Amino acid sequence: MGLSRSERKLDHIRHALGHERDVYNHFDDIDIVHQSLTELNFDQLHLRTNLGELQLSSPIFVNAMTGGGGQRTLEINKNLAKAAAESGIGMAVGSQMAAIRDPHERPSYEIVRKENPEGIVFANVGSEADYEQAQMAIDMIRADALQIHVNTLQELIMPEGDRDFRERLHNIESICRKVEVPVIVKEVGYGMSKETIKQLYDLGVSYMDVGGRGGTNFSKVENMRREKPFASFDNWGIPTPISLLESRELVEQLNIHIIGSGGIRNGLDGAKAIALGANCFGMAGSLLRVLVEKGYEELASEIQHIHKEIKMVMMLTNSQSVSELRKKPFVVHGESKTWLDQRADQ
């Protein structure tokens, strides 16, 4: 007999925290140009930013990681939501498909809105969801926006995963047309190409989370659950900084709002994501690890530390606001530059 859905969710958390991260992080290929003559007061800097129609008090949010899985994930989500509320950052829940299919799973999602009644909260469904299921997810947590996650490779490696994606584009287009909150299409760690971004825009999607390679690696997570792993796909995907760079020209041409996530280790990486064009950035595995290994107080302290790091970058680039930081010059080198050079004329 296979694992139950709840047991599988706990398996995901354990493997997500335990697998080896990429040694090479492509955010190290990015340098923001330092400006010596700042004219700002650190204590007067603000972190407010807009993600389209959403007004955020901070550019960081807790990205989707956990949901379902019973009491253990309920406690994790409770603490993540409490930290988000206290620090004024947004939060996305993990996939709600489990709770849509089984009402007994709802509490581990509903706790997020209970702990953070006034904050920005994102609902989350898979691309197999139809409009009715998407609306159920939104209503379940009174969500301010909806993430639709796309995770083709994870599903293919997962023994019990989906194999038929023929309805995906229809579902995304239908949900975007019918729901009344912003719809964010989110990759789960494999990045988005400029071709994907344009295709999503043509479907009516104007919010995208590039979810690049570099953070939690769901190929490795699912391979750890297989007797015979597809290890050759452990390094598949587009790193986050490269996905952001691929999106820049389209962001300038079209009305697209971009989230950077995947492999963001600290506030400096988050500031680099913003300089590359992101409106805001998500962190998941790194925050979850702090909570699980060191506890709630350390998680709250870590979020405040990240905020200070972002403000330090703002000071060092003479940026009064997050929107000004998005316009600052940067330099690309290493593997990321090689990618850009080869993709320039494609």
Number of C-alpha atoms within 10 A of each C-alpha: 3 8 10 9 15 18 13 15 21 18 17 20 19 12 19 23 17 12 14 13 15 15 7 10 18 23 22 15 16 21 16 19 12 15 14 10 10 14 12 15 10 13 7 9 16 15 18 14 18 16 17 15 9 13 12 21 18 19 25 29 25 25 24 22 21 25 29 29 21 18 13 16 21 22 13 20 27 21 22 25 27 20 24 25 20 12 16 19 20 24 28 28 29 24 22 26 21 19 20 18 11 12 9 12 22 22 18 25 26 20 20 26 22 14 19 21 14 10 21 23 27 27 29 28 26 22 23 21 20 18 17 12 18 30 21 17 26 24 13 18 20 17 22 19 20 28 29 25 21 20 18 18 20 22 17 16 23 21 14 10 13 15 12 11 10 9 12 16 15 13 19 25 18 15 24 22 14 12 16 13 16 20 25 25 27 27 22 26 28 28 26 26 19 17 12 13 25 17 13 18 18 11 16 15 23 22 24 24 30 34 33 29 29 27 26 26 28 24 25 23 24 25 21 19 16 13 8 8 16 16 14 8 14 16 15 15 19 22 26 29 34 27 25 30 19 23 26 17 12 16 18 10 8 11 13 20 21 26 25 31 35 29 29 27 18 18 23 21 24 28 29 26 28 26 23 26 26 30 23 27 27 24 23 23 24 18 19 24 16 17 20 12 11 11 13 17 12 14 23 20 14 17 22 13 14 19 22 15 18 24 25 18 20 25 23 18 22 20 22 20 16 25 19 14 24 19 13 20 13 13 10 19 14 11 15 18 15 11 14 15 11 9 11 8 6 5
